Amino acid sequence: MSICTDLPNKMKTIKCPNKRCKHEWNYSGTARFYATCPICRYKVWIDWTAEQLEVLEQIKELEEEMKSEQGVGSNNKEDEV
Ligand SMILES: [Zn+2]
C-alpha cells in the first residue's frame, strides 16, 4: 500500500531569473521558500499560493508518518514547528 503524494496541485512552473540561464522547469519538490535551478543552481523564490502551501503541509505530514512507520527503533525527536 502506498500513499499517493503526487498531487498535481503542487506542480509549479518555475522560471530561473538568472539572465544567463532563464531555464524553466516544473518544480515538484516540497521546499517552502526556494527552489534551486537545476541548470545554474540559482536559488529561486517560489511564490506558492495558500492552497499549494496547504498541500505542501499535507505532503510533509504524510512523509513524517511514512518515516515513523519505517523507522522503528529510532525515535524521532526533531521538533519541527
Ligand atoms: Zn538557472
PDB file of the backbone (N, CA, C, O) and the ligand in Angstrom, with CONECT records:
HET     ZN  A 101       1
ATOM      1  N   MET A   1       0.842  -1.203   0.000  1.00  0.00           N
ATOM      2  CA  MET A   1       0.000   0.000   0.000  1.00  0.00           C
ATOM      3  C   MET A   1       0.877   1.253   0.000  1.00  0.00           C
ATOM      4  O   MET A   1       1.790   1.391   0.814  1.00  0.00           O
ATOM      5  N   SER A   2       0.590   2.124  -0.895  1.00  0.00           N
ATOM      6  CA  SER A   2       1.366   3.353  -0.917  1.00  0.00           C
ATOM      7  C   SER A   2       0.438   4.563  -0.988  1.00  0.00           C
ATOM      8  O   SER A   2      -0.601   4.544  -1.647  1.00  0.00           O
ATOM      9  N   ILE A   3       0.839   5.578  -0.309  1.00  0.00           N
ATOM     10  CA  ILE A   3       0.046   6.800  -0.323  1.00  0.00           C
ATOM     11  C   ILE A   3       0.481   7.650  -1.510  1.00  0.00           C
ATOM     12  O   ILE A   3       1.666   7.904  -1.721  1.00  0.00           O
ATOM     13  N   CYS A   4      -0.499   8.074  -2.263  1.00  0.00           N
ATOM     14  CA  CYS A   4      -0.148   8.880  -3.435  1.00  0.00           C
ATOM     15  C   CYS A   4       0.088  10.331  -3.013  1.00  0.00           C
ATOM     16  O   CYS A   4      -0.831  11.033  -2.591  1.00  0.00           O
ATOM     17  N   THR A   5       1.317  10.748  -3.136  1.00  0.00           N
ATOM     18  CA  THR A   5       1.618  12.131  -2.780  1.00  0.00           C
ATOM     19  C   THR A   5       1.843  12.973  -4.030  1.00  0.00           C
ATOM     20  O   THR A   5       2.247  14.133  -3.961  1.00  0.00           O
ATOM     21  N   ASP A   6       1.574  12.367  -5.144  1.00  0.00           N
ATOM     22  CA  ASP A   6       1.839  13.062  -6.396  1.00  0.00           C
ATOM     23  C   ASP A   6       0.658  13.942  -6.789  1.00  0.00           C
ATOM     24  O   ASP A   6      -0.008  13.701  -7.795  1.00  0.00           O
ATOM     25  N   LEU A   7       0.421  14.935  -5.999  1.00  0.00           N
ATOM     26  CA  LEU A   7      -0.721  15.806  -6.238  1.00  0.00           C
ATOM     27  C   LEU A   7      -0.393  16.843  -7.298  1.00  0.00           C
ATOM     28  O   LEU A   7       0.615  17.542  -7.200  1.00  0.00           O
ATOM     29  N   PRO A   8      -1.235  16.942  -8.297  1.00  0.00           N
ATOM     30  CA  PRO A   8      -0.948  17.885  -9.382  1.00  0.00           C
ATOM     31  C   PRO A   8      -0.924  19.335  -8.910  1.00  0.00           C
ATOM     32  O   PRO A   8      -0.293  20.191  -9.531  1.00  0.00           O
ATOM     33  N   ASN A   9      -1.611  19.598  -7.819  1.00  0.00           N
ATOM     34  CA  ASN A   9      -1.674  20.967  -7.306  1.00  0.00           C
ATOM     35  C   ASN A   9      -0.320  21.546  -6.950  1.00  0.00           C
ATOM     36  O   ASN A   9      -0.097  22.752  -7.049  1.00  0.00           O
ATOM     37  N   LYS A  10       0.571  20.677  -6.539  1.00  0.00           N
ATOM     38  CA  LYS A  10       1.833  21.216  -6.071  1.00  0.00           C
ATOM     39  C   LYS A  10       2.823  21.440  -7.207  1.00  0.00           C
ATOM     40  O   LYS A  10       3.903  21.991  -6.998  1.00  0.00           O
ATOM     41  N   MET A  11       2.454  21.015  -8.400  1.00  0.00           N
ATOM     42  CA  MET A  11       3.330  21.264  -9.529  1.00  0.00           C
ATOM     43  C   MET A  11       3.369  22.756  -9.825  1.00  0.00           C
ATOM     44  O   MET A  11       2.342  23.435  -9.841  1.00  0.00           O
ATOM     45  N   LYS A  12       4.538  23.230 -10.050  1.00  0.00           N
ATOM     46  CA  LYS A  12       4.672  24.655 -10.263  1.00  0.00           C
ATOM     47  C   LYS A  12       5.733  24.898 -11.333  1.00  0.00           C
ATOM     48  O   LYS A  12       6.815  24.312 -11.308  1.00  0.00           O
ATOM     49  N   THR A  13       5.397  25.764 -12.255  1.00  0.00           N
ATOM     50  CA  THR A  13       6.392  26.112 -13.253  1.00  0.00           C
ATOM     51  C   THR A  13       7.256  27.235 -12.698  1.00  0.00           C
ATOM     52  O   THR A  13       6.756  28.281 -12.285  1.00  0.00           O
ATOM     53  N   ILE A  14       8.521  27.005 -12.699  1.00  0.00           N
ATOM     54  CA  ILE A  14       9.449  27.987 -12.155  1.00  0.00           C
ATOM     55  C   ILE A  14      10.369  28.462 -13.263  1.00  0.00           C
ATOM     56  O   ILE A  14      10.888  27.675 -14.054  1.00  0.00           O
ATOM     57  N   LYS A  15      10.553  29.750 -13.293  1.00  0.00           N
ATOM     58  CA  LYS A  15      11.449  30.304 -14.291  1.00  0.00           C
ATOM     59  C   LYS A  15      12.661  30.887 -13.588  1.00  0.00           C
ATOM     60  O   LYS A  15      12.535  31.672 -12.648  1.00  0.00           O
ATOM     61  N   CYS A  16      13.794  30.507 -14.039  1.00  0.00           N
ATOM     62  CA  CYS A  16      15.028  30.985 -13.434  1.00  0.00           C
ATOM     63  C   CYS A  16      15.249  32.452 -13.797  1.00  0.00           C
ATOM     64  O   CYS A  16      15.251  32.799 -14.978  1.00  0.00           O
ATOM     65  N   PRO A  17      15.433  33.311 -12.802  1.00  0.00           N
ATOM     66  CA  PRO A  17      15.629  34.733 -13.074  1.00  0.00           C
ATOM     67  C   PRO A  17      17.047  35.082 -13.520  1.00  0.00           C
ATOM     68  O   PRO A  17      17.331  36.230 -13.864  1.00  0.00           O
ATOM     69  N   ASN A  18      17.898  34.131 -13.514  1.00  0.00           N
ATOM     70  CA  ASN A  18      19.267  34.354 -13.952  1.00  0.00           C
ATOM     71  C   ASN A  18      19.288  34.635 -15.460  1.00  0.00           C
ATOM     72  O   ASN A  18      18.897  33.794 -16.270  1.00  0.00           O
ATOM     73  N   LYS A  19      19.750  35.823 -15.809  1.00  0.00           N
ATOM     74  CA  LYS A  19      19.697  36.258 -17.204  1.00  0.00           C
ATOM     75  C   LYS A  19      20.471  35.354 -18.149  1.00  0.00           C
ATOM     76  O   LYS A  19      20.141  35.245 -19.330  1.00  0.00           O
ATOM     77  N   ARG A  20      21.488  34.717 -17.628  1.00  0.00           N
ATOM     78  CA  ARG A  20      22.297  33.847 -18.493  1.00  0.00           C
ATOM     79  C   ARG A  20      21.726  32.440 -18.574  1.00  0.00           C
ATOM     80  O   ARG A  20      22.267  31.579 -19.268  1.00  0.00           O
ATOM     81  N   CYS A  21      20.636  32.214 -17.865  1.00  0.00           N
ATOM     82  CA  CYS A  21      20.086  30.855 -17.818  1.00  0.00           C
ATOM     83  C   CYS A  21      18.642  30.829 -18.328  1.00  0.00           C
ATOM     84  O   CYS A  21      18.344  30.223 -19.357  1.00  0.00           O
ATOM     85  N   LYS A  22      17.761  31.493 -17.596  1.00  0.00           N
ATOM     86  CA  LYS A  22      16.345  31.578 -17.953  1.00  0.00           C
ATOM     87  C   LYS A  22      15.687  30.218 -18.154  1.00  0.00           C
ATOM     88  O   LYS A  22      14.740  30.072 -18.926  1.00  0.00           O
ATOM     89  N   HIS A  23      16.190  29.273 -17.471  1.00  0.00           N
ATOM     90  CA  HIS A  23      15.635  27.926 -17.572  1.00  0.00           C
ATOM     91  C   HIS A  23      14.244  27.887 -16.934  1.00  0.00           C
ATOM     92  O   HIS A  23      13.998  28.520 -15.907  1.00  0.00           O
ATOM     93  N   GLU A  24      13.343  27.128 -17.565  1.00  0.00           N
ATOM     94  CA  GLU A  24      12.013  26.943 -16.991  1.00  0.00           C
ATOM     95  C   GLU A  24      11.793  25.472 -16.725  1.00  0.00           C
ATOM     96  O   GLU A  24      12.098  24.622 -17.561  1.00  0.00           O
ATOM     97  N   TRP A  25      11.267  25.184 -15.569  1.00  0.00           N
ATOM     98  CA  TRP A  25      11.011  23.769 -15.280  1.00  0.00           C
ATOM     99  C   TRP A  25       9.832  23.613 -14.334  1.00  0.00           C
ATOM    100  O   TRP A  25       9.420  24.549 -13.649  1.00  0.00           O
ATOM    101  N   ASN A  26       9.312  22.408 -14.322  1.00  0.00           N
ATOM    102  CA  ASN A  26       8.218  22.078 -13.415  1.00  0.00           C
ATOM    103  C   ASN A  26       8.780  21.627 -12.081  1.00  0.00           C
ATOM    104  O   ASN A  26       9.408  20.574 -11.969  1.00  0.00           O
ATOM    105  N   TYR A  27       8.542  22.435 -11.094  1.00  0.00           N
ATOM    106  CA  TYR A  27       9.040  22.109  -9.772  1.00  0.00           C
ATOM    107  C   TYR A  27       8.047  21.199  -9.063  1.00  0.00           C
ATOM    108  O   TYR A  27       6.858  21.510  -9.000  1.00  0.00           O
ATOM    109  N   SER A  28       8.515  20.103  -8.539  1.00  0.00           N
ATOM    110  CA  SER A  28       7.614  19.193  -7.839  1.00  0.00           C
ATOM    111  C   SER A  28       8.151  18.847  -6.458  1.00  0.00           C
ATOM    112  O   SER A  28       7.722  17.873  -5.839  1.00  0.00           O
ATOM    113  N   GLY A  29       9.086  19.648  -5.988  1.00  0.00           N
ATOM    114  CA  GLY A  29       9.634  19.420  -4.663  1.00  0.00           C
ATOM    115  C   GLY A  29       8.732  20.009  -3.598  1.00  0.00           C
ATOM    116  O   GLY A  29       7.648  20.508  -3.897  1.00  0.00           O
ATOM    117  N   THR A  30       9.178  19.951  -2.367  1.00  0.00           N
ATOM    118  CA  THR A  30       8.337  20.434  -1.284  1.00  0.00           C
ATOM    119  C   THR A  30       8.999  21.545  -0.473  1.00  0.00           C
ATOM    120  O   THR A  30       8.622  21.782   0.675  1.00  0.00           O
ATOM    121  N   ALA A  31       9.960  22.213  -1.046  1.00  0.00           N
ATOM    122  CA  ALA A  31      10.597  23.311  -0.330  1.00  0.00           C
ATOM    123  C   ALA A  31       9.599  24.448  -0.157  1.00  0.00           C
ATOM    124  O   ALA A  31       8.819  24.753  -1.059  1.00  0.00           O
ATOM    125  N   ARG A  32       9.639  25.058   0.996  1.00  0.00           N
ATOM    126  CA  ARG A  32       8.673  26.097   1.277  1.00  0.00           C
ATOM    127  C   ARG A  32       9.009  27.410   0.568  1.00  0.00           C
ATOM    128  O   ARG A  32       8.111  28.135   0.140  1.00  0.00           O
ATOM    129  N   PHE A  33      10.286  27.710   0.447  1.00  0.00           N
ATOM    130  CA  PHE A  33      10.641  29.054   0.004  1.00  0.00           C
ATOM    131  C   PHE A  33      11.433  29.097  -1.295  1.00  0.00           C
ATOM    132  O   PHE A  33      11.095  29.846  -2.211  1.00  0.00           O
ATOM    133  N   TYR A  34      12.464  28.309  -1.368  1.00  0.00           N
ATOM    134  CA  TYR A  34      13.342  28.425  -2.524  1.00  0.00           C
ATOM    135  C   TYR A  34      13.479  27.101  -3.265  1.00  0.00           C
ATOM    136  O   TYR A  34      13.559  26.028  -2.668  1.00  0.00           O
ATOM    137  N   ALA A  35      13.504  27.221  -4.587  1.00  0.00           N
ATOM    138  CA  ALA A  35      13.847  26.077  -5.426  1.00  0.00           C
ATOM    139  C   ALA A  35      15.206  26.370  -6.037  1.00  0.00           C
ATOM    140  O   ALA A  35      15.541  27.525  -6.303  1.00  0.00           O
ATOM    141  N   THR A  36      15.973  25.340  -6.255  1.00  0.00           N
ATOM    142  CA  THR A  36      17.280  25.542  -6.861  1.00  0.00           C
ATOM    143  C   THR A  36      17.213  25.195  -8.343  1.00  0.00           C
ATOM    144  O   THR A  36      16.786  24.102  -8.715  1.00  0.00           O
ATOM    145  N   CYS A  37      17.632  26.117  -9.170  1.00  0.00           N
ATOM    146  CA  CYS A  37      17.637  25.881 -10.605  1.00  0.00           C
ATOM    147  C   CYS A  37      18.547  24.683 -10.912  1.00  0.00           C
ATOM    148  O   CYS A  37      19.704  24.656 -10.493  1.00  0.00           O
ATOM    149  N   PRO A  38      18.016  23.693 -11.647  1.00  0.00           N
ATOM    150  CA  PRO A  38      18.829  22.502 -11.944  1.00  0.00           C
ATOM    151  C   PRO A  38      19.981  22.788 -12.894  1.00  0.00           C
ATOM    152  O   PRO A  38      20.916  21.994 -12.992  1.00  0.00           O
ATOM    153  N   ILE A  39      19.923  23.902 -13.585  1.00  0.00           N
ATOM    154  CA  ILE A  39      20.976  24.229 -14.548  1.00  0.00           C
ATOM    155  C   ILE A  39      22.089  25.047 -13.903  1.00  0.00           C
ATOM    156  O   ILE A  39      23.261  24.678 -13.965  1.00  0.00           O
ATOM    157  N   CYS A  40      21.706  26.164 -13.283  1.00  0.00           N
ATOM    158  CA  CYS A  40      22.752  27.072 -12.794  1.00  0.00           C
ATOM    159  C   CYS A  40      22.815  27.151 -11.268  1.00  0.00           C
ATOM    160  O   CYS A  40      23.634  27.889 -10.720  1.00  0.00           O
ATOM    161  N   ARG A  41      21.960  26.398 -10.583  1.00  0.00           N
ATOM    162  CA  ARG A  41      21.963  26.347  -9.118  1.00  0.00           C
ATOM    163  C   ARG A  41      21.534  27.660  -8.481  1.00  0.00           C
ATOM    164  O   ARG A  41      21.802  27.906  -7.305  1.00  0.00           O
ATOM    165  N   TYR A  42      20.880  28.484  -9.246  1.00  0.00           N
ATOM    166  CA  TYR A  42      20.372  29.739  -8.735  1.00  0.00           C
ATOM    167  C   TYR A  42      19.213  29.453  -7.794  1.00  0.00           C
ATOM    168  O   TYR A  42      18.399  28.569  -8.063  1.00  0.00           O
ATOM    169  N   LYS A  43      19.130  30.186  -6.704  1.00  0.00           N
ATOM    170  CA  LYS A  43      18.011  29.985  -5.787  1.00  0.00           C
ATOM    171  C   LYS A  43      16.851  30.876  -6.196  1.00  0.00           C
ATOM    172  O   LYS A  43      16.965  32.101  -6.246  1.00  0.00           O
ATOM    173  N   VAL A  44      15.751  30.238  -6.483  1.00  0.00           N
ATOM    174  CA  VAL A  44      14.593  30.950  -6.994  1.00  0.00           C
ATOM    175  C   VAL A  44      13.468  30.920  -5.973  1.00  0.00           C
ATOM    176  O   VAL A  44      13.090  29.866  -5.461  1.00  0.00           O
ATOM    177  N   TRP A  45      12.952  32.089  -5.696  1.00  0.00           N
ATOM    178  CA  TRP A  45      11.844  32.197  -4.755  1.00  0.00           C
ATOM    179  C   TRP A  45      10.600  31.550  -5.359  1.00  0.00           C
ATOM    180  O   TRP A  45      10.267  31.793  -6.519  1.00  0.00           O
ATOM    181  N   ILE A  46       9.923  30.732  -4.574  1.00  0.00           N
ATOM    182  CA  ILE A  46       8.689  30.097  -5.046  1.00  0.00           C
ATOM    183  C   ILE A  46       7.506  30.831  -4.435  1.00  0.00           C
ATOM    184  O   ILE A  46       7.352  30.856  -3.214  1.00  0.00           O
ATOM    185  N   ASP A  47       6.689  31.415  -5.260  1.00  0.00           N
ATOM    186  CA  ASP A  47       5.506  32.075  -4.682  1.00  0.00           C
ATOM    187  C   ASP A  47       4.311  31.136  -4.712  1.00  0.00           C
ATOM    188  O   ASP A  47       3.440  31.215  -5.578  1.00  0.00           O
ATOM    189  N   TRP A  48       4.308  30.261  -3.747  1.00  0.00           N
ATOM    190  CA  TRP A  48       3.203  29.315  -3.600  1.00  0.00           C
ATOM    191  C   TRP A  48       1.915  30.075  -3.308  1.00  0.00           C
ATOM    192  O   TRP A  48       1.922  31.129  -2.673  1.00  0.00           O
ATOM    193  N   THR A  49       0.826  29.519  -3.782  1.00  0.00           N
ATOM    194  CA  THR A  49      -0.461  30.044  -3.352  1.00  0.00           C
ATOM    195  C   THR A  49      -0.795  29.419  -2.003  1.00  0.00           C
ATOM    196  O   THR A  49      -0.189  28.423  -1.607  1.00  0.00           O
ATOM    197  N   ALA A  50      -1.757  30.004  -1.298  1.00  0.00           N
ATOM    198  CA  ALA A  50      -2.145  29.473   0.008  1.00  0.00           C
ATOM    199  C   ALA A  50      -2.594  28.017  -0.125  1.00  0.00           C
ATOM    200  O   ALA A  50      -2.310  27.183   0.735  1.00  0.00           O
ATOM    201  N   GLU A  51      -3.293  27.732  -1.211  1.00  0.00           N
ATOM    202  CA  GLU A  51      -3.763  26.368  -1.455  1.00  0.00           C
ATOM    203  C   GLU A  51      -2.596  25.407  -1.599  1.00  0.00           C
ATOM    204  O   GLU A  51      -2.587  24.321  -1.018  1.00  0.00           O
ATOM    205  N   GLN A  52      -1.624  25.822  -2.374  1.00  0.00           N
ATOM    206  CA  GLN A  52      -0.470  24.959  -2.601  1.00  0.00           C
ATOM    207  C   GLN A  52       0.309  24.742  -1.309  1.00  0.00           C
ATOM    208  O   GLN A  52       0.840  23.658  -1.065  1.00  0.00           O
ATOM    209  N   LEU A  53       0.372  25.793  -0.479  1.00  0.00           N
ATOM    210  CA  LEU A  53       1.064  25.648   0.795  1.00  0.00           C
ATOM    211  C   LEU A  53       0.361  24.623   1.671  1.00  0.00           C
ATOM    212  O   LEU A  53       1.008  23.861   2.389  1.00  0.00           O
ATOM    213  N   GLU A  54      -0.964  24.610   1.608  1.00  0.00           N
ATOM    214  CA  GLU A  54      -1.713  23.622   2.368  1.00  0.00           C
ATOM    215  C   GLU A  54      -1.378  22.216   1.904  1.00  0.00           C
ATOM    216  O   GLU A  54      -1.182  21.308   2.712  1.00  0.00           O
ATOM    217  N   VAL A  55      -1.314  22.052   0.592  1.00  0.00           N
ATOM    218  CA  VAL A  55      -0.960  20.746   0.027  1.00  0.00           C
ATOM    219  C   VAL A  55       0.436  20.354   0.498  1.00  0.00           C
ATOM    220  O   VAL A  55       0.681  19.200   0.849  1.00  0.00           O
ATOM    221  N   LEU A  56       1.334  21.311   0.504  1.00  0.00           N
ATOM    222  CA  LEU A  56       2.701  21.035   0.961  1.00  0.00           C
ATOM    223  C   LEU A  56       2.706  20.526   2.394  1.00  0.00           C
ATOM    224  O   LEU A  56       3.400  19.566   2.730  1.00  0.00           O
ATOM    225  N   GLU A  57       1.914  21.193   3.235  1.00  0.00           N
ATOM    226  CA  GLU A  57       1.841  20.782   4.637  1.00  0.00           C
ATOM    227  C   GLU A  57       1.343  19.346   4.740  1.00  0.00           C
ATOM    228  O   GLU A  57       1.855  18.554   5.531  1.00  0.00           O
ATOM    229  N   GLN A  58       0.345  19.025   3.937  1.00  0.00           N
ATOM    230  CA  GLN A  58      -0.216  17.668   3.967  1.00  0.00           C
ATOM    231  C   GLN A  58       0.825  16.649   3.525  1.00  0.00           C
ATOM    232  O   GLN A  58       0.951  15.576   4.115  1.00  0.00           O
ATOM    233  N   ILE A  59       1.558  16.994   2.494  1.00  0.00           N
ATOM    234  CA  ILE A  59       2.583  16.086   1.997  1.00  0.00           C
ATOM    235  C   ILE A  59       3.637  15.852   3.071  1.00  0.00           C
ATOM    236  O   ILE A  59       4.085  14.725   3.285  1.00  0.00           O
ATOM    237  N   LYS A  60       4.026  16.928   3.739  1.00  0.00           N
ATOM    238  CA  LYS A  60       5.053  16.783   4.770  1.00  0.00           C
ATOM    239  C   LYS A  60       4.561  15.917   5.915  1.00  0.00           C
ATOM    240  O   LYS A  60       5.318  15.118   6.467  1.00  0.00           O
ATOM    241  N   GLU A  61       3.299  16.073   6.270  1.00  0.00           N
ATOM    242  CA  GLU A  61       2.732  15.230   7.319  1.00  0.00           C
ATOM    243  C   GLU A  61       2.763  13.765   6.900  1.00  0.00           C
ATOM    244  O   GLU A  61       3.134  12.890   7.682  1.00  0.00           O
ATOM    245  N   LEU A  62       2.367  13.513   5.654  1.00  0.00           N
ATOM    246  CA  LEU A  62       2.386  12.138   5.145  1.00  0.00           C
ATOM    247  C   LEU A  62       3.796  11.571   5.177  1.00  0.00           C
ATOM    248  O   LEU A  62       4.009  10.414   5.540  1.00  0.00           O
ATOM    249  N   GLU A  63       4.742  12.394   4.796  1.00  0.00           N
ATOM    250  CA  GLU A  63       6.127  11.936   4.782  1.00  0.00           C
ATOM    251  C   GLU A  63       6.597  11.589   6.192  1.00  0.00           C
ATOM    252  O   GLU A  63       7.295  10.597   6.400  1.00  0.00           O
ATOM    253  N   GLU A  64       6.205  12.418   7.154  1.00  0.00           N
ATOM    254  CA  GLU A  64       6.569  12.151   8.542  1.00  0.00           C
ATOM    255  C   GLU A  64       5.971  10.828   9.009  1.00  0.00           C
ATOM    256  O   GLU A  64       6.624  10.029   9.679  1.00  0.00           O
ATOM    257  N   GLU A  65       4.701  10.621   8.633  1.00  0.00           N
ATOM    258  CA  GLU A  65       4.037   9.377   9.010  1.00  0.00           C
ATOM    259  C   GLU A  65       4.760   8.179   8.423  1.00  0.00           C
ATOM    260  O   GLU A  65       4.987   7.177   9.102  1.00  0.00           O
ATOM    261  N   MET A  66       5.114   8.295   7.163  1.00  0.00           N
ATOM    262  CA  MET A  66       5.793   7.190   6.492  1.00  0.00           C
ATOM    263  C   MET A  66       7.143   6.927   7.130  1.00  0.00           C
ATOM    264  O   MET A  66       7.558   5.777   7.272  1.00  0.00           O
ATOM    265  N   LYS A  67       7.824   7.991   7.511  1.00  0.00           N
ATOM    266  CA  LYS A  67       9.129   7.850   8.155  1.00  0.00           C
ATOM    267  C   LYS A  67       8.981   7.120   9.481  1.00  0.00           C
ATOM    268  O   LYS A  67       9.737   6.195   9.780  1.00  0.00           O
ATOM    269  N   SER A  68       7.999   7.543  10.275  1.00  0.00           N
ATOM    270  CA  SER A  68       7.862   6.942  11.596  1.00  0.00           C
ATOM    271  C   SER A  68       7.396   5.497  11.498  1.00  0.00           C
ATOM    272  O   SER A  68       7.657   4.694  12.393  1.00  0.00           O
ATOM    273  N   GLU A  69       6.698   5.162  10.396  1.00  0.00           N
ATOM    274  CA  GLU A  69       6.316   3.771  10.197  1.00  0.00           C
ATOM    275  C   GLU A  69       7.533   2.918   9.884  1.00  0.00           C
ATOM    276  O   GLU A  69       7.655   1.791  10.363  1.00  0.00           O
ATOM    277  N   GLN A  70       8.427   3.463   9.081  1.00  0.00           N
ATOM    278  CA  GLN A  70       9.612   2.724   8.676  1.00  0.00           C
ATOM    279  C   GLN A  70      10.640   2.673   9.800  1.00  0.00           C
ATOM    280  O   GLN A  70      11.230   1.630  10.084  1.00  0.00           O
ATOM    281  N   GLY A  71      10.834   3.814  10.423  1.00  0.00           N
ATOM    282  CA  GLY A  71      11.930   3.923  11.378  1.00  0.00           C
ATOM    283  C   GLY A  71      11.578   3.414  12.751  1.00  0.00           C
ATOM    284  O   GLY A  71      11.567   4.188  13.709  1.00  0.00           O
ATOM    285  N   VAL A  72      11.291   2.135  12.876  1.00  0.00           N
ATOM    286  CA  VAL A  72      11.028   1.562  14.187  1.00  0.00           C
ATOM    287  C   VAL A  72      12.358   1.414  14.925  1.00  0.00           C
ATOM    288  O   VAL A  72      13.314   0.854  14.389  1.00  0.00           O
ATOM    289  N   GLY A  73      12.410   1.909  16.130  1.00  0.00           N
ATOM    290  CA  GLY A  73      13.646   1.792  16.883  1.00  0.00           C
ATOM    291  C   GLY A  73      14.381   3.107  16.970  1.00  0.00           C
ATOM    292  O   GLY A  73      15.131   3.340  17.918  1.00  0.00           O
ATOM    293  N   SER A  74      14.178   3.965  16.001  1.00  0.00           N
ATOM    294  CA  SER A  74      14.816   5.267  16.085  1.00  0.00           C
ATOM    295  C   SER A  74      13.762   6.310  16.411  1.00  0.00           C
ATOM    296  O   SER A  74      12.832   6.558  15.644  1.00  0.00           O
ATOM    297  N   ASN A  75      13.941   6.902  17.563  1.00  0.00           N
ATOM    298  CA  ASN A  75      12.959   7.890  17.988  1.00  0.00           C
ATOM    299  C   ASN A  75      13.122   9.190  17.222  1.00  0.00           C
ATOM    300  O   ASN A  75      14.222   9.715  17.047  1.00  0.00           O
ATOM    301  N   ASN A  76      12.001   9.672  16.782  1.00  0.00           N
ATOM    302  CA  ASN A  76      12.022  10.936  16.075  1.00  0.00           C
ATOM    303  C   ASN A  76      11.833  12.064  17.073  1.00  0.00           C
ATOM    304  O   ASN A  76      10.714  12.356  17.494  1.00  0.00           O
ATOM    305  N   LYS A  77      12.926  12.689  17.443  1.00  0.00           N
ATOM    306  CA  LYS A  77      12.834  13.720  18.468  1.00  0.00           C
ATOM    307  C   LYS A  77      12.993  15.135  17.900  1.00  0.00           C
ATOM    308  O   LYS A  77      13.124  16.116  18.632  1.00  0.00           O
ATOM    309  N   GLU A  78      12.974  15.193  16.600  1.00  0.00           N
ATOM    310  CA  GLU A  78      13.088  16.512  15.997  1.00  0.00           C
ATOM    311  C   GLU A  78      11.750  17.220  16.049  1.00  0.00           C
ATOM    312  O   GLU A  78      10.752  16.739  15.513  1.00  0.00           O
ATOM    313  N   ASP A  79      11.747  18.324  16.678  1.00  0.00           N
ATOM    314  CA  ASP A  79      10.521  19.115  16.718  1.00  0.00           C
ATOM    315  C   ASP A  79      10.519  20.107  15.582  1.00  0.00           C
ATOM    316  O   ASP A  79      11.284  21.071  15.566  1.00  0.00           O
ATOM    317  N   GLU A  80       9.640  19.850  14.631  1.00  0.00           N
ATOM    318  CA  GLU A  80       9.538  20.802  13.539  1.00  0.00           C
ATOM    319  C   GLU A  80       8.330  21.679  13.765  1.00  0.00           C
ATOM    320  O   GLU A  80       7.189  21.217  13.734  1.00  0.00           O
ATOM    321  N   VAL A  81       8.589  22.923  13.987  1.00  0.00           N
ATOM    322  CA  VAL A  81       7.494  23.849  14.261  1.00  0.00           C
ATOM    323  C   VAL A  81       7.202  24.629  13.000  1.00  0.00           C
ATOM    324  O   VAL A  81       6.310  25.477  12.991  1.00  0.00           O
TER     325      VAL A  81
HETATM  326 ZN    ZN A 101      19.107  28.827 -13.864  1.00  0.00          ZN2+
END
